[in-house]
Amino acid sequence: MNWRRQQQQHDSNLCSSASYGSYHDDDGGFLPRRTTAAVPVVVLAPTQGEQTPGQCAGGTAKHYDHCGDGGVKQKKKNNNNKKRKHRISFLFLCLFVLLPASISWTLIVVYFRKVLVLSRTTRSGIIIPQEQQGLSWGPLLMFPTGGSSSDGTGEIQQRSNQHSEDEEEHLASLDPAPHEDDYHKLLLDVVSIVILTHDKQDALAKLLSSVISQKGITFEIIIVDSGCKPKTERVVQDAFDMMIAHNNSTTAAASSFVVAREYVKLCDNPGYGVSNNEGVKKSSNETKWILFLNDDIVLKDEYFTYHMIHLGNNHEEAAAVGCVLTSAKGDKLIEAGSIVWNDGSAAGFGRGRKDLDAPEFSYPKPVDYVSGACLMVDKGVFLDYGGFDHEHFPNYYEDTDLQMHIQHDLGKEVWLQPLSIAHHEEHGSFGEKESLDLMTKSRKIFFEKWKKPLQNYHLPIPYHLPRKEQDTAFQRAGDLRGRKSDKASILYIDGRLPNKDMGSGFGRAFDNLSVLASLGYRITAVSLEPVTDKWCNVKCLNDIRQLGIEVVTSGLREFYVAKDRPELYNIVIVSRPGTFLFSYKKLQRLFSKSPFAMIYDSEALTYRRDEMLIRLVKEDRIMFPGRQFLDNHNTIFSKRQEITMLSMADYVLTVSTTETELVKQHVANSSNAETIGHIMDLTSITKKQFSQRSGILFIGSFHDSMYYNGDAIWYFLHEIYPLVLRAQQEAAKAAAVATLDDHPQPPMRLTIAGRKIPMRLIRFVISNATLANHVTFLESPKSIDSLMENARVFIAPHQYGSGIQYKVSNKQEENGAP
């Protein structure tokens, strides 16, 4: 890592983090990643005042530093001309959506001949503005074909879809229900649930009740009875009657459906392997998954089976899935997956722990094996192996043997699903002493059969090591990705968890982690501060965790990584300058114990945005409300700090090639600077044609601040929108005279949607009679799908900014525009 040899010379630049006053999150988007609109995109960007690397003193790095302090000086008499060009640009845009296509295109092509800059797609998923080739920025327009349509009218509104605090607390306590599309897809998949029971009627009745209450699945149930007691048969018949009633109920179509019921008697008690193999023979040909359940467990919630199937279907490499097992009271862990050591012995990961929600137990991961008390297996894999090997393993290890075959013979994986929890009456089949004796006998057979892969791929028992080293060994053994020689263990640190619905670059962060997880890396994600429901609720946490990522919710302050997890991580990724400053000392301590590679993801070069704001205020005399957050001294100091951080990393990531080139100019020997842009989701392109849409839409996260997003829409409201309304009124009058139409087209409405819209912006609109009747505010809408479906023009803020906005990239990709 570069900072070891550079630590002394850089500490002085980084120690004054309190004066890092100009750091702000870059707003890269808002709300769900499933962005939908095929609408024009207008980037609110300077056309003449903005100076880019190519324009600034020849574009060299040493001169570009001076550019940030003001660029090429402009005379005061040009200020009004610049503002006029801003307004005219947007006026032409709005005329385009109002006038016939032929007239609009003629006007626009003539006017924007020199200032129109179209974006270029250099490779899949990354949008690179042409400004990096030395051109000044102009309005970024995309024009789907289509005619005009009417806009509605109405008074200004401020709506809120937020719940009360009590409602939010209640909702946060619930596991997220499946998405509707996934829900109906799983209803088409049939799972065979095989339950082995032996003379435990009360326990069986509890299990069957929890199975019947399952939602989101279609299943058949096969009960194999190795005790054949009349009481058991009555319990089974009662359960079958309940299933019939359930299928006939009005709620069955919206929950689950039982397609078949089988009751198999094996009165000679042939054992776990033989009994379950017989149960599988009774399953239908349509089933993909077999879920084996012991009669001494109870499924904790109604989406238990749904979550297991969902994980199995979404991980191509998964041939088996298991659940988290707790004690019968649910107060202690029995296992969150299990470890097989290289001598054939086994250990339940987390056994005896009471902190069931600890980070290491709360995310899906590939493991050595999961208990046969709750084991879902790919039916084809199971049948090809001949089922459980009951000849070698009549009791115990037959489930482990199957899972060793899955991993070491087939190259597939066994995954843990922590959203599926079952309460287990452990050793209920034989009693604890007899169970231990049977385990010891089967373990010797198991070791001889799998001796070579055990010694080559499994870790030695760590109990002889000091306690901290034991903990690290368990962490590495508990997630198979942590011990693969060709895969790194990654610690990811950001200011906040990557909530893909929040914008500010966190959508890109979520996508980046998703790609790393899909490539098989073990990842721990931690934010600076403890996670709160307001930023990342239960659904948000599970979205991240279900990627296979461990999430530390206590925050970096309480995550003693150097003490608790030494030598676990090979790579540390730090995102954003504020995060780097805060975590610097803690990472130094970790590095002293276990060296790692350092990747700094700048997300966006923050100082560029602040320099642009200062230049617009000083030169163009645009009195943005957000200017109060900055002063020139702090911006220059922040730039020095940010460049220092760049020089200390082994690798630097940026969101655009422009900023990659700037990094290479600022930092010596910075060949390890790479561009990672945005991943586009094209699964939700809207169906409405351009002619069916109406109105203007602005979306952004404000966080009660006028900085950046607030400034952008303020400028539009102050300088552009009144001209739009005036031009439309004049066009309507001319059309009415020409056609004698008594019903002119209503004014084009503007909708402003966002989180924590500042009251200063709302008051500005309310106090302006020209604007008040044509602007709607939507506070924290749950979804923007309908907004994007109906908007004709989408406005994105970029009057001063850095990087590439996530929402701009999404809109461009979905339109297919150049």
N, C-alpha and C positions, 0 to 999 in steps of 0.2 A: 504494500500500500504506500502511496506517495507521501502521505502525511508524516510518516515516521521520520524521514530524512528532511522534511520541510517544516517540521512542527515549530521550531524556535522562531523562524522567520515569519511564520503566519499567525502565531498566537496573538500578536499585538493587534492584528487586523480583525480578529474574530472575537476578542475578549469583550469588546464594547457592544454586546448585543442589545443592550438597553437603548442605544441610540439608533438602532436599526428601525427608524420610524416609518419608512416608506414601503415596507413590505406589505403587500396585499395579495390575496388569492386572485388569480386570473379567472374570470368568469368564462368557462368554456361551454356552457349549456345549461339546461334547466329541465327538471322532471324526467319522465321515463325515457330510457334509451331507445325504446321502440318508437323513434320519431317517424312521423308519418307523411308529412305534407309534400305534395308535388307543387310547390308554389314558388314564385320569384323570390330571390334573396337580395336584399339591399344591405350592403355593408356601410355603416355610417363611418366614413373614412375621409381624412383630409385629401384634397386633390392637388393643391399647389404647395401648401405650407410644409407638408411632410417631406423630409429628406431621407433618403435610403442610402445604404452603403455605396451603391453604384454612383450616386449623385454627389456624395459628400466628399469633397476634396479628392476626387478621383477614385474614391471607393477603397482606399487603403486603410488598414487597421489603425495605424498610428494617427491618422487624421480623423477617423470616424469618432474617436473619443471627443474631439472638439465639436463634432456635429451634435452630439448629445446635449451640449450646453446651449444650443440655439439654432444650429444649422446655418445655412446661408442667410445673412441678415436681410430683412425686407424693410422697405421704407414704410412709414406710417400711412402714406397716401394709398398704399396697396391693400390696406386692411379691409376696407369696405368692398373692394373688388373680390377678395377671397371669400368673404361671407356671402356675397351675391352668387358666386359660383357654386357654393354649397347648396344654396336654396334652389338655384336653377336646375341643378342635377336632379334633385328630388322632384321638382316640379315636372320635369320631363318624364320621370318614371311614372308619376301618377296620371299624366296625360295619356301615357301609353295604355293604361288599363281602362281609360274612359273613351278614347277616340278609336275610330276604325283602325284595323291593323295596318293597312297600307300607309295611312297618314302617320301613324305612330312610328313605324319603322323608318320612314323618311326623315322625320325630325330627329330621332335618336341617333341614327347613323351619322347624320351631318354634325350634330352637336358633340357627340362622344367620340368623334374620329380620333382625337388625340388623348382623351382622358379616360376612355373606357378600358379597363384592364380585366381580362378574362382569366380565370384560374385554369391551371393545367394539371391534369392528373398524371403524375410521373410513374406511379406504380399503384397496384391495387391497395386501397385503404389509406393512401396519403395524398392530400391535396396541397399542392405547393403554389402559392400565389406568384404571379409573374413579377412582383416587386423585387424578388431576389435577383432578377436579371438587371436591376438598375432602373426600373421604371417607377414613376411616382404612382401613388395609389389613387384610384378613382372609384366611383360607385361600381360595385360588383353586381351585375344584373344577369338574370336568367329568365328567358321568355318562353314559357309553354304557349302553344297555339290556343286560340279560343277567343270568344267574343266577350261581351260585357254582361253584367247581371246586376240586379238591384241590391242595394244595401238596406238593411233595416235601420230604423231610427229609434231613439229612446233617450232617456235621461242617463246621466252618469250613475254608475253603480259601483259599489264595493262589496264583493261577495266573499264569503269565507266558507271553506269546506272543512275547516279544522274542527276536531272534536273538543269537548270540554276536557279538563285535566283528568277527571275521574274516568271518562270514557277512554282517553288515551292510555291511562294506566291499565285499564281492563283489556284493551285491545293488545297492548304490548305483552301481556301475560299469556296470550294465546299463540299456539303454533300457527304459522300461516297456512291458510287453506290452499289447495293446489290451484294453479291457474286453470281457467275454464277449458282452454284448448288441450292442456295436458290431461285434465280430468276426463274428458270425453274420449281421448285417445286410449287411456288406460282402461276405460270401461270396455273397450273392444278386446283387450288382452285378458285371457283367462289364466288364472293361477290355480294350481292344485294344492290345497292345503291338506297335508297328511298329519294326522294327530295320533300318536301312539299313547295308549292308556293301559294302566294295569291297576285295577281295584282302588281307584282314588276318585270316587264319585263327586265329592264336594269340589275338589280341585278342578275336575273335568268340567263341571257345570259352570264354574267361574271363567274358565278359559273359553268355553263355547259361547258364553254370553259376550265376551270381549271380541270374539271373532265375528259373530253375527252383526255386531254394531259397526263393523268396518265400513268406510266410505271410499268412493272413488274407484272401486275395483269390481270386476266380475270374477267369481271364484266358484270352484267346486270343493266340497269338503269330504274327505275320506277318513273315517275313524277306524283305527285298527285296535281291537280289544284283545289283549293277551291274558286277561283275567277271567272274562266271560261270566261275570256275576250278574244276577238279575237286576240289582240296583243300577249297575252301569248301563244296562240296556234301557232302563226307564229314563235315565238321564239323557241318553242318546236320542230316544224317541221324543222326549220333551223338546230337545234342541231342534230336531227336524221339524216339529210342529211350529216352532218359533220361526224357522226359516221360511216355511210355506206362508205364514202370516206376513212375514217381512216382504216377501216377493209380491204379495197381493196388496200391500199397502200403497198409498199414494206417494209416499216418499221414496219408494224403492228405486224409481228411475233416476232420482237425483242423488242416490247414495251408493248403493251396491246391489248386486244381484247374485243369487246362488243358483247356478245352473244345474248342479247335480249333487246328490248325497249318496254316500256309500258307507255301509257298516260291515266291517270285515272282522270275523272272529277267528283268532288263532289261540285256542284255549291251552295249548301246551307251552305257552310262553317261550317262543324260540329266541328271544333277544332283540336288541335294538336294530341290528343290521337286517336280519331276516324279515322282521315285522314291517319295517319301513319299505324294504324292497317289494314286499307283497302289496303294500298300499300304493306304491307307484304304478304297479301293474294294473290297478283299477282306474288309473287316471285316463282322461280322454286324450285323444290324439292332438287336440287343438292347443293344449297348454304349452307355454314356453318355459314357465318357471314352476318348480316344485318347492313349496315351503314346508319344511319339517318343524313341527312344534311338539315339545313334550307336554304331558298333561299337568306338569307342576309349574307352569308359568301362566301369567296373565298379561295380556297386551295392555299397555298403559293408556293408549288413546285410540281414537277412531281412524286416524290416518297412518297407523303403524305399517300396515301392509302396502298402502299406497307409496309411502316414502321408500320402502325397500325396492319395490318394482321400478319406481322412477329412477333410482340410482342405477339399478342393473341395466335398464334400457338406455341410460345416457352415458354409460361407460362401456365402450365396445370391448375393452379388455377384461371386464368383470364377468366371471363365470359363476361366482357365488357371492352372496351378500348376507351379512349377519347383523344382529341388533346389539344394543347395549343391555347387559343383564345386571339387574340390581337385586338386592336382598328382597325377601317377600314383603317387607315393610317399605321398601323403596328408599331406605336411608343410607345404604352402603353400596358401593360398587362391588360386583363380582368380577366383571370384565368389561372393558371397552376394547374388544379385540383381544387376542392372546398372542403370546410370543412362544416360539419353539427355539430352545437353545440348541447348540451343536451337539449336545449329548443325548438329545431326544426328550429331555424334560421340558416342561411347559410352565408358563406363568401367565395368569390373567393380568392384563395391563390395567393398573389402577386398583387392583384388588384391595378391599378394605377401606379405600378412601371415602370420605363423606362429602367432599366438595365435588359433587357430581357434575357441576357446571364449569369445572376448570377448563381452560383452553384446550389442553391436550386430549380431553375426552369429548370435545364438542364439534369435531369436524370429520367428514368422511375421509377415509384413507385406506390404502391397501395394507393388509396385515398378514401374519403367518397363517392364522386360522381363527375361526369363530366357533362358538360352542354349537354342538349339534342339537341343543335344546331349542335353538331358534336359528335355523339355517335354510336359506333359500338358494337353490342350485339350478343352473341351466339344465333343463330336462335332457337335452341331447347329450351334453357332457356326462351326465349321470348314467344314462343308459349305455353309452359307449364304453364306460369303464366297468360296466356290469353291476352297477349299484354299489352299496356298501360291501366291503370285503369282510363278510361275517365269518369266513373260514379262518382268517388270521386274527381277526379282532371281534370275538363274540360279544365283548363288553368293553367299552371305552377305546378310544383312539381310532375307531372306524371312521368317524367324521374327520379327524385330523389326517388320516391316511388319504381320504378322498381329496382333501384340499392340498396336500402335498403333490398329488398327481396333477391337479389343476395348474399348480405353479411350475413344477419342475419337469413335468412331461409335456404339458400343453403350452407352457409359456403364457398362461392366462393369470388373472389375479383374483384374490378374495378381498372384498371390501367391507368395511364397517360403516353402517348408517346410524349415526348418533341420534337422528330424529326418531328412530324406532327404538323404544325402550320397553323392556318386559321385566316384570317382577318374577323372581325365580326362587322356588323352594329347593335350595341346592341339596344334592345327594338324596333326593327324595325317593329314588328308585331302589337303592340297596341299603341305605344307612351309611354314615360317614366312614366307619372303620372298614366295612366290607368294600366300599367304593375305593378307598385308598389302596387296599390290597389288589383289587382288580386292575387299577391304574398301573401299579408297579409291574404287574405281570405283562400287561399289554405294551408298556413302554419299552421293554427289552426287545419284544418282537418288532416294534416300530423302528427302533434304532438300527437293527440289523437290515431291515428292508430299505431304509432311506439313509444309510450311513454316508454314502458319498455326497449327496447334496447337502446333508446336514453339516458336514465338515467343510464344504466349499462355500456355502452361501449363508449359513446361520452363525450368529455371534456366540461366543463362549459365555458361560454363566458369570455374571459380574459380582457375585456376592462377596468375593474376597477383596474387592476394591474398596477404597474409602467411600464414604457415603455420597459425596458430590459426584464422584466418578461413576458410582452405581446409577445415580439419577440420570446422568448423561447417557450411559449405556442403555438404560430403559427407554429414554426418549428416542434414541437412534433405532432401537430394535422395535419400538412400538409403531413405527411408520416405515414400511419397507423402502420408501423413496429415500429415507435418511441414511441408508447404508449401501446404496448403489454407488459403485466407484465412478460411473459415468454421469451421475446426476448430483448437482449441488444442493445443499440446504441453504435456503435464502431467508434472511431477515429483512423484511420490508418495513420502512418507517416513513410515515407521512404525518402532516399536521392533523389530519382527520382520517378516519377510515374511508375507503373509496366507495362512497354511496353513489351509485351510478345515476340516481335521480336528482342529485343536487347541483350538477354543473360544476363550475369553477375548476375544470380539469379533472374532476374525480371520475367522470365517465371514462376518460382515457386511462386513468390509473386502474380502474376496474378491468378494462379490456386487457391491459398489459399483464395484470396478475392472472387473468383467465388464460391467456396464451401460455404463460410460464407453467401454470398448473397442468394444462393439457399436454405439455411436453414432458411431464413426469418429475418436476422439481418439487421438493418439500419446501413449503413456504409458511413462515410465521409473519402475520401482519399486525403491526401495533401503531397506534396513534400517540401523539404527544400527551393528550389529556384523556381521562377516562371516557368511555363511550356513554352517551346519553340517548334516550329515546327520541329526543328532539332532532338529533342529527342522524342516528342510525338505529331504527327500531328493530323488533324481532325479525321482521321480514328482510330488512336490509342485512342484518347479521347472517341470516340463513342464506341469502343470495351469495354472500362472500364465502361462507363456510362450505356450501354445497359445491363450490368449485374444487374442494379438497384442500382448503387453506385454513390453517389454524389462526384464530383471531384472539389477540390478547386485549380484553376489554378494560383492564385496569389502567391503561395508559403507560407511557414509557417511564414516568416517575416511579411507579410501583413495580416495574418489570426489571428485576435485578439480573439482567442477562449475563453479565460478566461473572456474577456469583453463582447463579442457579444453572446456567447452561454454557459453561465454558467448552470450547472445542466442538460445538455442535454446528455452527454456521460457517460455511465457506465463502459466502457472498453476502454483503450488506448493501441494500439499495436504499438511498435516502432521497426523498422527493421534496423539492422546494427549499429556498434558502433559509426561511425561518426554522424549518425542521432541522436543517444541518446545524444551525447555530445552537439550538437547544440540546441536541443529542451529541454534540462534539466531544465533551468530556467523558460521557458514558461510553462512547465508542472507543475512545482512547484506552480506557480501562479494559474493555473487551479485547482490543487488539494486542495489548500487552500480554494477555494470557493465551490468545489463540489468533494468529494472523489471518486476515481474510482479504478478499478483493473488495474494493469500494467502488460502487457505481452511484454517481450523482445524477438523478433525473431532474433537470432544471424545470421541467414542465413548461416554463416560459421564462425568458430573461427579463426579470422583473424591472430592472432599471430602465429598460427601453420604454416601457409603458409610462413610467413617471417622467422621463425626459420629454416624451411627446406631449404630455399634459402641460408641462411647464412651458414648452415652446408655443403651444396653442394659446395659452393664457397671455404670455408676454408679447408674442409677435402678432397673433391674429386678434388679440384682445377679446377672446371669448371667455366670459366670466363664468366658467363652469361652477356649479355649487360644490362639486367634489374637490375643488382646488384647495380647500381648507386643510385637507389631510397631508399636504405636501409642502415642502419648501426646498429650495435648490440645494442647500447644504446637505440635508439628509439624503437627497437623491444621489449626489456625488459620492457620499460616504457609503451608501448602499451598493453603488456600482463597484467600489473598491472591494467591499466585502464579498460580493457575489463572484467577482473574478478570482479572488483568493480561494473561494470554495472550489471553483472549477479546476484550479491548478492542483488541488489536493486529492482529487479522485483518480482512480485508475482508469475509469471510463466515464464519459459524460454523455448523457442522452438529452436531445432536444426534440421539439415537436415539429420543426421545419428545417429545411436545408439552409435557409438564410441564417438562422441562429446557430446551426452547426458551423457554418463558415465564420461567424463572428467569434465563436469559441476558439476556433483554430487561430484566429488573428490575435486574440487577447492572451492566449495561454501558449507558452513555448512547449514544444514536444507534445502537442495535443492531438496526435494522430488518432487516438482512441476516442474520438467524438463521433457519435452516430445519431441519425435521425430516426425516431420512431413516432409516426404520426397517429392517425385515428383509424380505427376499424369501423367500417361502415356496415350497418345492418339493413339489408334491402328486403327484409321479409314482410315489411308492413307498409309498402307504398300505397298511398291512398288511391281510390278509384274515381273520385269526382273529377270531372273535366274542368279546365280553367274557366269556361263560360258559366259553370254552375257555382262558382265561388264568388265571394264578395268580402270586402273589407280588408283592413290592414291589421296585422298581428305583430306584437312585440312580446318576446318572452325573455325573462332574465331573473336571476337571483339577486335581490337587492340587499338583504340582510340589514334593513333599516338605514342604509347608507346611500348617498347620492353619488358616491365615487363609481366611475366607470359605467355601469349599466344605467344608473340614475342620470348621469351627465348626458349619456347618449340620447335617451328618450326625452330628456329635458330640452336638448338642442332641437330635436325633431319637432317637439311641440311648440317651441318658441320661434323657430325660424322657417320650418318647412310645412307643417300641417296646415297653418292658416292659408298658405298659398295654394295648397291642394284643394281646400274647401272653396276658396275664391274661384280658382280655375274651373272647378266642377260646376259651380253655380253659373258662371258665364257660359260654359258649354251647354248647360241645360237650357238656359234662356235662348241661346241661338238655335238649339234643336227644336224648342217649342215653337219659335217663330217660323222655322222652315217647315215643320210638319203639322202645325196647329195642334200639338199634343198638350192637353191640359194636365197631364200627369208626368211631370219631369222626374228624372232619375233622382232618388234621394241621395244625400251626401254620403261619401265613403266613410264608414265608421272605423274607429281605431280601438282595438282591444289591447290592453296592457295586462299581461298575466305574469305573476311572479311570487316569490317568497318574500315576506316582510317588506311590502312596498312602502317606501318612506312617506310619512304624512306630509312632508314638504312638497313632494311631487303631487300628491292628491289635492292639497290646498291650492297649488299653482293652477291646476286644471279647473277646480271649482270656482276660483275667483275670476276666471277668464270666460266671459259670456260666449265668445266665439267657439271655444273648445268644449265647454261643459256639456252641451247637448249631444256631442258626437263621440265621446270617449267613455269606454267601459273599463273598470279595473276589476280584475279577478285575482283575489288573494289565495295563493296556495291551492290551485285546483288539483284534484287527485290525479287527473289525467289530462294530457293535452291532445289526445287523439282527435277528439271532435273539433277542437280549435284548428288544428292543422288540416283537418278534412275540409273545412269550410272557408279558410282564409285564402284570399287572392294574392296578397302581397305579404311577405315575411320580412321584418326588419331585424337585422342583427347589429349589435353595437361594435364599432371598431374605430371610433374616432381617435382614440389613443389606446394602443394595445400591443401585446407581444404574443408570439406563438401563433397558433391557428386555432380558432374557436371550434370546439367540438360540434356545436349546433350548426355552424355554417357548413362544415364538412358534410354533416348528415344531410342537410337540405340539398346541397349540390349533388351528392351521389344519388339521392332518390329521384331528382329531376333528370338525371342523365345529361346535364348541361355541360358545356365545355368549361 
